[in-house]
Amino acid sequence: MQMIGHTTEYSFAAVVHEDVAYHRCQCRGFFPRSSHALISTLTAKTTSGRTVFSAPSLVGPYAGSFAAVNAWYPSRYEPQDAFRIGSNSFMFKAVGNLIGEFIAPAR
């Protein structure tokens, strides 16, 4: 599921020339850094450096969850389960961004 979601997200981002990878905030302070981490869940940088809403970031998690539900999950799983799983992926991505912002060592 993650492999399909990430492949979809990064491939789509390459087509529309967006950088969907998480980049730490250059700002200081808990609230600005937290806001940056959470907003980065659905934004990306363009080739010109602008931050924009990112359709690939929205589509990727749902592509992975719908593929999983339709391809290899048991038949009791429905489309609403795929939507729930995709939505949970956003929560995990936001938590991962927060960890990357505050806990992971700087590169």
Stockholm file with secondary structure:
# STOCKHOLM 1.0

chainA/1-107         MQMIGHTTEYSFAAVVHEDVAYHRCQCRGFFPRSSHALISTLTAKTTSGRTVFSAPSLVGPYAGSFAAVNAWYPSRYEPQDAFRIGSNSFMFKAVGNLIGEFIAPAR
#=GR chainA/1-107 SS CHHHHHHHHHHHHHHTTEECSCCCCSCCSHHHHHHHHHHTTSEEEETTSCEEECHHHHHHHHHHHHHHHHHTSCTTCCHHHHHHHHHHHHHHHHHHHHHHHHTSCCC
#=GC SS_cons         CHHHHHHHHHHHHHHTTEECSCCCCSCCSHHHHHHHHHHTTSEEEETTSCEEECHHHHHHHHHHHHHHHHHTSCTTCCHHHHHHHHHHHHHHHHHHHHHHHHTSCCC
//
